[in-house]
Structures are given as C-alpha cells and as structure tokens.
Amino acid sequence: MEIKEPAYSVLYDAVTHTVKFKGTFNIRGSEGYKEITAMLNKVEAQLSPPAEIVVDVRETEFLNSSGITALGKFTIRLRQKTGVSLTVLCSNKQSWQEYSMKGLERLMPVGLTLKFE
C-alpha cells in the first residue's frame, strides 16, 4: 500500500510490517488524514498476533498535530490487540520527534519501543 503526494509519502511493506512516513505532513485536520488513517486501519486489521509493526518516521521533516493524533489512534488500536508490539524509528536530527513520539509511550506503555538514530 502506498500514498504518494508531492510533499509526502506513506508506504506500507507487508513483508516487514513497516509503515514508512517521509516528507512534510502539513495536512489540515482529521479529514485531511482520512486516506492515511484508512491505510493504518487496514494495516492494523491485517495483523495476526503475535506481530510486530514498525513505524518509521526518520525521514519525516514535519508531522502536524493532526498527524500525531492519527498515529496516536493507531497506537491505541494496536494496544488493544494482545500480542502486538510497536517499534517507532525516529531521527535524532528532528527535534520534534523526541517530544512528539515520546507521547506515544503514554498511549502504549507496554509493547512500544522508541528507537532514535
């Protein structure tokens, strides 16, 4: 599955269970994230526990609050599935990622790993 726009892209690799966000996500509101949310819902629905899903935001320059909310809702849905873990790959080069992605730990205190590179 792939969503590709001039400023950003989201790619899901079903073999590695990796969702890769890339670019600048300056999309307005939850309605603007409708396609991305639908993709994340499909990813979650396809998972068969035990499973590990990886979200890679290392090449994401900007993700606005609506995007953070979409990722938060995805995290909550994963938390509700027994036997599913989530790893979020972050970049040390993007200061916003440390603050914003650490917020996901509160949503999934068990089963979520943040990795900064």
Backbone torsions as a table, in degrees:
resi	resn	phi	psi	omega
1	MET	NA	141.1	179.7
2	GLU	-150.3	140.9	171.8
3	ILE	-121.4	123.9	-177.2
4	LYS	-132.0	122.8	176.6
5	GLU	-126.4	166.4	-179.9
6	PRO	-58.1	-36.3	-175.3
7	ALA	-94.8	-16.9	-175.3
8	TYR	-156.5	167.0	172.7
9	SER	-149.2	154.0	174.2
10	VAL	-133.2	124.8	-177.4
11	LEU	-126.6	132.9	175.3
12	TYR	-111.4	124.3	175.7
13	ASP	-102.7	108.1	-176.0
14	ALA	-69.0	-23.3	179.7
15	VAL	-71.8	-45.5	-178.1
16	THR	-96.7	-1.9	-177.4
17	HIS	54.8	46.3	-177.8
18	THR	-117.6	129.1	172.7
19	VAL	-105.5	118.1	-176.9
20	LYS	-110.8	120.4	175.3
21	PHE	-98.2	136.7	-178.4
22	LYS	-145.5	132.7	175.1
23	GLY	110.0	-154.3	-177.1
24	THR	-115.1	116.3	-177.0
25	PHE	-103.1	83.0	177.8
26	ASN	-109.0	63.1	-174.4
27	ILE	-102.0	141.4	-176.2
28	ARG	-84.6	122.2	169.6
29	GLY	59.1	177.0	-178.0
30	SER	-64.0	-31.2	178.1
31	GLU	-63.3	-37.0	178.3
32	GLY	-67.5	-27.3	179.9
33	TYR	-93.8	10.0	-175.8
34	LYS	-54.5	-46.6	-178.7
35	GLU	-66.8	-40.9	179.1
36	ILE	-67.5	-42.3	178.0
37	THR	-61.8	-41.3	177.7
38	ALA	-62.0	-39.7	177.7
39	MET	-63.6	-46.6	179.1
40	LEU	-62.3	-37.2	176.8
41	ASN	-63.4	-40.1	177.9
42	LYS	-65.2	-41.5	178.2
43	VAL	-59.3	-49.2	-179.4
44	GLU	-61.6	-41.5	-178.2
45	ALA	-66.5	-28.6	-177.9
46	GLN	-82.0	-13.7	-176.3
47	LEU	-72.4	134.1	174.5
48	SER	-116.5	112.0	179.3
49	PRO	-60.7	146.5	-2.2
50	PRO	-76.3	141.2	-178.8
51	ALA	-151.3	151.5	172.8
52	GLU	-121.7	128.7	176.5
53	ILE	-109.6	140.9	179.4
54	VAL	-116.5	131.6	172.3
55	VAL	-113.7	119.3	-176.9
56	ASP	-108.2	111.8	178.6
57	VAL	-114.2	15.2	-175.7
58	ARG	-59.6	-31.0	-179.1
59	GLU	-102.5	24.8	178.3
60	THR	-100.5	114.6	-179.5
61	GLU	-77.6	-34.0	-177.3
62	PHE	-152.8	135.6	174.3
63	LEU	-136.4	111.1	-175.3
64	ASN	-72.4	178.5	-174.5
65	SER	-62.2	-32.9	177.4
66	SER	-66.1	-35.3	176.6
67	GLY	-69.9	-40.2	176.4
68	ILE	-61.8	-41.1	178.0
69	THR	-63.0	-42.3	178.2
70	ALA	-60.7	-43.6	177.2
71	LEU	-65.8	-36.7	178.1
72	GLY	-63.0	-43.6	178.6
73	LYS	-65.5	-37.8	176.4
74	PHE	-62.4	-43.6	178.9
75	THR	-61.2	-42.9	179.5
76	ILE	-63.2	-41.8	178.4
77	ARG	-63.6	-38.7	178.1
78	LEU	-66.8	-38.5	179.5
79	ARG	-59.5	-32.8	-177.6
80	GLN	-76.9	-9.5	178.9
81	LYS	-97.8	116.9	177.7
82	THR	-65.3	133.8	176.2
83	GLY	86.6	11.6	178.6
84	VAL	-112.9	130.1	176.3
85	SER	-117.3	159.2	-176.8
86	LEU	-130.3	128.9	172.6
87	THR	-116.2	130.3	178.4
88	VAL	-112.8	119.3	178.8
89	LEU	-93.1	121.8	-175.3
90	CYS	-122.1	164.4	178.5
91	SER	-109.2	134.9	173.6
92	ASN	-69.5	-15.8	-177.8
93	LYS	-77.9	-16.9	-179.4
94	GLN	-110.3	100.3	-173.4
95	SER	-60.6	-31.7	-179.3
96	TRP	-63.6	-27.2	-175.9
97	GLN	-66.0	-38.1	-179.6
98	GLU	-60.0	-48.0	-178.6
99	TYR	-69.0	-50.2	-174.2
100	SER	-69.6	-42.3	-177.6
101	MET	-75.1	-28.8	175.9
102	LYS	-63.8	-26.2	176.5
103	GLY	-62.5	-26.7	178.4
104	LEU	-66.6	-27.1	179.2
105	GLU	-61.6	-33.4	178.1
106	ARG	-69.0	-28.8	-179.7
107	LEU	-80.9	-26.1	-179.6
108	MET	-140.9	74.3	-174.9
109	PRO	-64.4	-24.4	178.4
110	VAL	-118.5	127.4	176.5
111	GLY	99.8	-1.4	178.3
112	LEU	-111.7	132.1	177.4
113	THR	-124.2	129.0	173.3
114	LEU	-102.1	131.5	177.4
115	LYS	-124.2	122.9	179.2
116	PHE	-106.4	130.2	179.4
117	GLU	-125.5	NA	NA
